[in-house]
Amino acid sequence: MIKGIPVFMYHKVSPNRVEGKVEKLRVTPEKFDRQMSYLFNHGYKTVTVEELINFCEGRLPLTERKIILSFDDGYRDNFLYAFPILQKYNFTAIVFLVSGCIGSVSEWDEGGAEPLLNWEEIKEMGRGGMEFGSHGHSHRLLPSLSGEEMRQEIEQSKSILEKKLGKAVKFFSYPWGKFDERVKDIVGSCGYRASFSTLPGKNGRGEDPFALKRILIRGYDSRLYFLLNLKLGRSRI
Ligand SMILES: [Zn+2]
């Protein structure tokens, strides 16, 4: 067992096949239910991102069987399929929303755009204990932008989400997982407390709060991969 808190990164949870690259990131509701059931039956508890940071910064002891479930992009199926399953096991999750595309479709998905959550669905998930973070305003590749454009993507999404949700939005997830020092600095200076990357592994003591690690859960991952991800923070030995 590697010490630290794993943050699982999901995208779509849906029974329906989709066109394009996002299909490999689609987990069926049956599989998602089996994964949640495994966590529940083995005593795992979901923690908030705030708690994760307290663990990383040494204010809380690192205990076993803590996990964070995260969803990137805010697909509508997160409400339709993932949310009821999370509630069944009393789990919470953080969903990273693209503020300029709420209620619309994921135009950035190559080969086919997928429906995204609308505000009503987001609010209902919020009432059910789900957290929300920002995934930028229009899912642009941040390191390729000028400082001004970058600040707009990062700052605008925070203020739009905060206004609609009526609460602080403190966490960010880098679109496409791409960031550099400049991006990190701007995310910090826009008032976010932490940001999630797609670097694999668990988060331990002293982890950089602006490069938190996550474990990608893919649709075709076997049960063995799932267990390796959970125990080791990666699916390859
Ligand atoms: Zn994304």
Residues whose N, C-alpha, C, O or C-beta is under 5 A from the ligand:
A	BS01	ZN	D72 D73 P175 W176
